[in-house]
Amino acid sequence: MNLTEIKFGEKTPSPKLFDELAQQVAEQFKEDQTKKLAGNKSTQIRGFYDELVNWQQRIGGSEEKFKQYEAFIRMMNAKVAYAFGRKSGGQPLVSENFKQWFSHCVGQTKTPEGLNHFRLHFEAVLGFRKALGD
């Protein structure tokens, strides 16, 4: 999983963002789950996606609303860190790879357009996860 290629906010996002890169991320999360490095259950990950969608819908394309809610978007990192620190059956709820990916993506989200690209990338990751049997 190469995080440096995941970039949001460009007028025309890389086609790899919603295809190859999303598939690589999904495969990494599945591998972490298979190796029992973390739960990485779809319901846990879907909860973070749902919250992201909520913020994206609230903000839409408004720069003003993005600035108003940006701190709350960044706070999602703390929620992911909490899920990583919380154990269930001896495993964290999410993997270190998920935590790093999510943090990187939030860090790339600097505009309403970037937030939308993050949402679409996350949606693609969920689609590939489902195809992997989760």
PASEBA-1860 file (N, C-alpha, C; in nm, 3 decimals):
! residues 134
1> MNLTEIKF> 0.086/-0.117/0.000/0.000/0.000/0.000/0.090/0.123/0.000 ~ 0.088/0.198/-0.108/0.172/0.316/-0.123/0.088/0.442/-0.098 ~ 0.099/0.498/0.021/0.017/0.613/0.058/0.055/0.740/-0.019 ~ 0.178/0.750/-0.064/0.222/0.874/-0.131/0.146/0.900/-0.260 ~ 0.090/0.796/-0.320/0.014/0.815/-0.443/-0.129/0.860/-0.418 ~ -0.175/0.849/-0.295/-0.313/0.888/-0.262/-0.315/1.036/-0.232 ~ -0.373/1.112/-0.326/-0.379/1.257/-0.316/-0.520/1.303/-0.351 ~ -0.571/1.397/-0.273/-0.705/1.451/-0.294/-0.699/1.600/-0.323
9> GEKTPSPK> -0.806/1.649/-0.385/-0.821/1.792/-0.403/-0.781/1.844/-0.539 ~ -0.718/1.761/-0.620/-0.683/1.806/-0.754/-0.812/1.813/-0.835 ~ -0.817/1.905/-0.930/-0.938/1.921/-1.012/-0.977/1.789/-1.078 ~ -0.878/1.722/-1.134/-0.902/1.593/-1.196/-0.821/1.489/-1.120 ~ -0.889/1.409/-1.038/-0.814/1.309/-0.960/-0.755/1.201/-1.050 ~ -0.650/1.140/-1.003/-0.588/1.029/-1.076/-0.688/0.916/-1.090 ~ -0.701/0.857/-1.210/-0.792/0.743/-1.226/-0.755/0.626/-1.135 ~ -0.627/0.618/-1.097/-0.583/0.511/-1.009/-0.643/0.524/-0.868
17> LFDELAQQ> -0.683/0.646/-0.831/-0.734/0.672/-0.697/-0.857/0.587/-0.664 ~ -0.944/0.571/-0.760/-1.070/0.499/-0.737/-1.064/0.357/-0.791 ~ -0.949/0.317/-0.842/-0.936/0.184/-0.902/-0.819/0.110/-0.837 ~ -0.702/0.118/-0.897/-0.586/0.041/-0.849/-0.551/0.069/-0.703 ~ -0.545/0.197/-0.667/-0.506/0.231/-0.530/-0.611/0.185/-0.430 ~ -0.738/0.202/-0.463/-0.845/0.156/-0.374/-0.841/0.005/-0.359 ~ -0.813/-0.065/-0.466/-0.804/-0.211/-0.459/-0.686/-0.254/-0.371 ~ -0.573/-0.188/-0.385/-0.456/-0.220/-0.302/-0.487/-0.199/-0.154
25> VAEQFKED> -0.555/-0.090/-0.123/-0.591/-0.061/0.016/-0.684/-0.170/0.069 ~ -0.785/-0.205/-0.008/-0.880/-0.309/0.034/-0.809/-0.442/0.056 ~ -0.717/-0.476/-0.032/-0.643/-0.601/-0.018/-0.557/-0.600/0.108 ~ -0.498/-0.485/0.140/-0.416/-0.474/0.261/-0.502/-0.493/0.386 ~ -0.619/-0.430/0.388/-0.708/-0.444/0.504/-0.754/-0.588/0.520 ~ -0.783/-0.653/0.410/-0.826/-0.793/0.415/-0.711/-0.882/0.465 ~ -0.590/-0.854/0.417/-0.473/-0.931/0.460/-0.449/-0.914/0.611 ~ -0.464/-0.790/0.660/-0.450/-0.765/0.803/-0.551/-0.846/0.883
33> QTKKLAGN> -0.672/-0.853/0.831/-0.778/-0.929/0.897/-0.747/-1.079/0.895 ~ -0.701/-1.128/0.780/-0.669/-1.270/0.765/-0.554/-1.310/0.857 ~ -0.454/-1.222/0.869/-0.339/-1.250/0.956/-0.371/-1.226/1.103 ~ -0.495/-1.188/1.130/-0.541/-1.161/1.267/-0.463/-1.048/1.334 ~ -0.421/-0.950/1.252/-0.354/-0.832/1.307/-0.456/-0.734/1.365 ~ -0.580/-0.746/1.317/-0.688/-0.660/1.364/-0.820/-0.718/1.317 ~ -0.926/-0.670/1.381/-1.060/-0.713/1.340/-1.092/-0.667/1.198 ~ -1.074/-0.536/1.173/-1.105/-0.478/1.042/-1.239/-0.528/0.988
41> KSTQIRGF> -1.334/-0.544/1.076/-1.468/-0.589/1.034/-1.534/-0.481/0.950 ~ -1.612/-0.526/0.854/-1.676/-0.430/0.764/-1.765/-0.332/0.839 ~ -1.832/-0.377/0.947/-1.919/-0.286/1.021/-1.839/-0.175/1.089 ~ -1.721/-0.207/1.139/-1.636/-0.107/1.204/-1.589/-0.004/1.101 ~ -1.540/-0.053/0.989/-1.488/0.036/0.885/-1.601/0.116/0.822 ~ -1.715/0.052/0.804/-1.831/0.120/0.746/-1.877/0.238/0.834 ~ -1.863/0.223/0.966/-1.899/0.333/1.056/-1.818/0.459/1.028 ~ -1.690/0.442/1.000/-1.606/0.559/0.968/-1.646/0.617/0.833
49> YDELVNWQ> -1.679/0.530/0.739/-1.725/0.578/0.608/-1.854/0.658/0.624 ~ -1.948/0.604/0.701/-2.076/0.673/0.720/-2.058/0.811/0.782 ~ -1.966/0.822/0.878/-1.941/0.953/0.937/-1.880/1.049/0.835 ~ -1.789/0.998/0.755/-1.728/1.080/0.650/-1.834/1.130/0.551 ~ -1.924/1.042/0.511/-2.033/1.080/0.419/-2.119/1.188/0.483 ~ -2.146/1.173/0.611/-2.225/1.272/0.684/-2.162/1.411/0.675 ~ -2.032/1.418/0.700/-1.962/1.547/0.692/-1.961/1.600/0.550 ~ -1.938/1.513/0.455/-1.933/1.557/0.315/-2.069/1.611/0.270
57> QRIGGSEE> -2.177/1.548/0.311/-2.310/1.596/0.275/-2.340/1.729/0.342 ~ -2.297/1.744/0.466/-2.319/1.867/0.540/-2.245/1.985/0.476 ~ -2.126/1.958/0.424/-2.040/2.062/0.368/-2.071/2.089/0.222 ~ -2.099/1.983/0.147/-2.121/1.999/0.003/-1.997/2.058/-0.061 ~ -2.015/2.163/-0.139/-1.902/2.227/-0.206/-1.862/2.358/-0.141 ~ -1.913/2.385/-0.023/-1.892/2.515/0.042/-1.758/2.523/0.115 ~ -1.674/2.616/0.072/-1.547/2.642/0.140/-1.571/2.689/0.283 ~ -1.671/2.776/0.299/-1.703/2.831/0.431/-1.743/2.719/0.529
65> KFKQYEAF> -1.829/2.629/0.484/-1.871/2.518/0.571/-1.756/2.422/0.597 ~ -1.669/2.403/0.497/-1.553/2.316/0.518/-1.468/2.372/0.632 ~ -1.440/2.502/0.627/-1.359/2.564/0.732/-1.429/2.555/0.867 ~ -1.562/2.569/0.867/-1.640/2.561/0.990/-1.632/2.422/1.054 ~ -1.630/2.317/0.972/-1.634/2.180/1.024/-1.500/2.105/1.014 ~ -1.397/2.171/0.964/-1.270/2.103/0.943/-1.216/2.036/1.070 ~ -1.227/2.102/1.183/-1.178/2.045/1.309/-1.247/1.912/1.340 ~ -1.376/1.902/1.308/-1.451/1.780/1.335/-1.412/1.667/1.240
73> IRMMNAKV> -1.376/1.705/1.119/-1.326/1.605/1.022/-1.193/1.551/1.073 ~ -1.106/1.639/1.118/-0.976/1.598/1.171/-0.991/1.514/1.298 ~ -1.097/1.538/1.374/-1.121/1.462/1.496/-1.149/1.314/1.467 ~ -1.186/1.285/1.345/-1.209/1.145/1.308/-1.081/1.063/1.327 ~ -0.965/1.126/1.314/-0.838/1.057/1.341/-0.834/1.002/1.484 ~ -0.884/1.081/1.578/-0.887/1.036/1.718/-0.980/0.917/1.734 ~ -1.090/0.917/1.662/-1.185/0.804/1.670/-1.123/0.677/1.613 ~ -1.047/0.691/1.506/-0.978/0.575/1.449/-0.869/0.528/1.545
81> AYAFGRKS> -0.796/0.622/1.605/-0.692/0.585/1.702/-0.754/0.511/1.820 ~ -0.870/0.554/1.864/-0.941/0.486/1.972/-0.975/0.343/1.931 ~ -1.027/0.325/1.810/-1.062/0.191/1.761/-0.937/0.104/1.750 ~ -0.825/0.165/1.715/-0.700/0.090/1.708/-0.655/0.047/1.849 ~ -0.672/0.134/1.946/-0.631/0.105/2.082/-0.725/0.012/2.157 ~ -0.847/0.003/2.111/-0.947/-0.082/2.175/-0.933/-0.225/2.126 ~ -0.937/-0.319/2.215/-0.918/-0.459/2.177/-1.049/-0.536/2.189 ~ -1.064/-0.631/2.100/-1.175/-0.725/2.104/-1.117/-0.862/2.071
89> GGQPLVSE> -1.124/-0.953/2.163/-1.063/-1.084/2.140/-0.913/-1.075/2.125 ~ -0.850/-0.977/2.190/-0.706/-0.961/2.182/-0.656/-0.884/2.061 ~ -0.746/-0.848/1.969/-0.708/-0.775/1.848/-0.764/-0.634/1.852 ~ -0.689/-0.538/1.796/-0.748/-0.404/1.782/-0.867/-0.411/1.685 ~ -0.960/-0.318/1.700/-1.078/-0.317/1.613/-1.041/-0.284/1.468 ~ -0.937/-0.200/1.451/-0.886/-0.168/1.317/-0.735/-0.187/1.318 ~ -0.678/-0.212/1.202/-0.535/-0.239/1.191/-0.454/-0.109/1.189 ~ -0.325/-0.125/1.215/-0.231/-0.013/1.204/-0.235/0.043/1.061
97> NFKQWFSH> -0.247/-0.044/0.962/-0.255/0.001/0.822/-0.379/0.086/0.798 ~ -0.492/0.047/0.857/-0.613/0.127/0.842/-0.592/0.264/0.907 ~ -0.536/0.264/1.027/-0.512/0.390/1.099/-0.420/0.481/1.019 ~ -0.312/0.426/0.962/-0.220/0.507/0.882/-0.286/0.560/0.755 ~ -0.361/0.473/0.687/-0.429/0.513/0.565/-0.530/0.624/0.594 ~ -0.610/0.604/0.697/-0.713/0.701/0.730/-0.651/0.836/0.765 ~ -0.547/0.833/0.848/-0.479/0.956/0.887/-0.420/1.028/0.766 ~ -0.360/0.951/0.677/-0.305/1.010/0.554/-0.417/1.076/0.472
105> CVGQTKTP> -0.527/1.007/0.458/-0.639/1.059/0.378/-0.697/1.186/0.440 ~ -0.715/1.187/0.572/-0.764/1.308/0.638/-0.665/1.422/0.617 ~ -0.536/1.392/0.626/-0.433/1.494/0.603/-0.435/1.550/0.462 ~ -0.478/1.471/0.365/-0.488/1.514/0.226/-0.614/1.596/0.200 ~ -0.706/1.594/0.294/-0.836/1.658/0.278/-0.828/1.802/0.327 ~ -0.813/1.895/0.231/-0.792/2.036/0.266/-0.896/2.128/0.204 ~ -0.987/2.071/0.125/-1.090/2.149/0.058/-1.217/2.064/0.049 ~ -1.331/2.126/0.018/-1.452/2.046/-0.001/-1.434/1.943/-0.113
113> EGLNHFRL> -1.363/1.980/-0.217/-1.337/1.889/-0.329/-1.252/1.770/-0.283 ~ -1.152/1.799/-0.199/-1.068/1.693/-0.143/-1.149/1.598/-0.055 ~ -1.241/1.653/0.021/-1.328/1.572/0.106/-1.413/1.479/0.020 ~ -1.463/1.529/-0.090/-1.542/1.446/-0.182/-1.456/1.336/-0.243 ~ -1.333/1.367/-0.280/-1.244/1.266/-0.336/-1.212/1.158/-0.233 ~ -1.194/1.199/-0.107/-1.171/1.102/0.001/-1.293/1.010/0.013 ~ -1.411/1.069/0.012/-1.533/0.988/0.021/-1.543/0.888/-0.094 ~ -1.515/0.933/-0.214/-1.523/0.843/-0.331/-1.416/0.734/-0.324
121> HFEAVLGF> -1.297/0.770/-0.280/-1.189/0.672/-0.266/-1.228/0.567/-0.160 ~ -1.280/0.613/-0.048/-1.323/0.523/0.059/-1.435/0.432/0.008 ~ -1.528/0.489/-0.069/-1.637/0.409/-0.128/-1.581/0.299/-0.218 ~ -1.480/0.333/-0.297/-1.417/0.234/-0.386/-1.348/0.126/-0.304 ~ -1.282/0.165/-0.194/-1.218/0.067/-0.106/-1.323/-0.030/-0.053 ~ -1.437/0.022/-0.008/-1.544/-0.064/0.043/-1.595/-0.160/-0.064 ~ -1.606/-0.112/-0.187/-1.648/-0.198/-0.297/-1.552/-0.312/-0.321 ~ -1.424/-0.281/-0.323/-1.324/-0.387/-0.342/-1.320/-0.483/-0.222
129> RKALGD> -1.342/-0.431/-0.102/-1.348/-0.519/0.017/-1.461/-0.619/0.002 ~ -1.574/-0.572/-0.044/-1.689/-0.661/-0.061/-1.656/-0.770/-0.161 ~ -1.586/-0.734/-0.267/-1.547/-0.831/-0.370/-1.450/-0.935/-0.315 ~ -1.376/-0.898/-0.210/-1.281/-0.992/-0.148/-1.348/-1.083/-0.046 ~ -1.478/-1.069/-0.033/-1.552/-1.159/0.054/-1.578/-1.106/0.192 ~ -1.583/-0.975/0.207/-1.612/-0.919/0.337/-1.731/-0.827/0.328
END
